[in-house]
């Protein structure tokens, strides 16, 4: 699944915010490889959220919804025109 750049950047920003919110500067600076395993569930949670693009990408969701509304409006206009021709 390919992601748009803005979605990937948004994901990284969320992870950064969570990481910086969880660990102070001293803890981050003194951490050694694999010592922050308690962050793993948080990372897993965000990865799960961002694996569903339609939930994360509000712009795509809005475009899809707008397209559906536009199609419905066109169908309704066609029905009104058909009724007018029958009368």
N, C-alpha and C positions, 0 to 999 in steps of 0.2 A: 504494500500500500504506500503510495507516494503522498507525502504531505507538502502543503505549500510552506514556503519559508516562514511566513508569519505565524503559522501554527507551531512549527518547530521552535521558533524563538520564544513564543509564549510558553511552551512547555519548559524550556530551559530557565526562563525567568521565574516560573512557579517553583521549580526545584531549587533555584538559587535562594529565593525568598524563604522557603521552608528550611533550607540548610542554615542560612544566616540567622534565622529566627530561633533555631534550636541550639546552635553552638555559638558561644561567645568567641571573640577574637583570639583569646589565649588558647582555648580548646582547639580551634581550627588550626592555629599555628603549630601546636605541639602534637597534633595527631600523626600517627604513623599509619602505614598502609593497612587496610582492613580493620582498623581499630574503632571505626564508627559504625559498626554493624547494626546498632539500634536505629539507624536512619534507613535501613533496608526496607522495612514495611511502609514507610512514608514514600519512598521512591517507587515501590511496587504499586501503591495506591494511585499515585499520579500517572504512572505508566498505564494503568488500567483505564483511568479516565480519558487519557489522550489517545488510546487505541480506538476509541469510537469517535471518528472525525465529526459526525453530525452533531454530537453532544457538545463538542469542544468548539467547533467553528460556527459561531452564531451567525456570521455573515452568510455562510452557505445555507444554513437552516432558514434564514429569512428569505433568501433568494428562492429557495425551493417552495416555501409557503406562498410567496408572492406569485410565483409561476402557477401554482395550483389555483389561487384565487383568480388570476387572470383567465385561466382556462374555464373556470366555472362561470365567470362573467360573460365570456364569449358564448358559452352554451346557452346561458339565460337570454342573451340578446337574440340569438338565433331562434329560440322558442317564441319570443315576443314578435319577431318578424313573421314567423310562420302563422301565428294567431291572427296578426293583422291582415295577412293575405287571405285567410279563410273567412274573415268577417266581410 
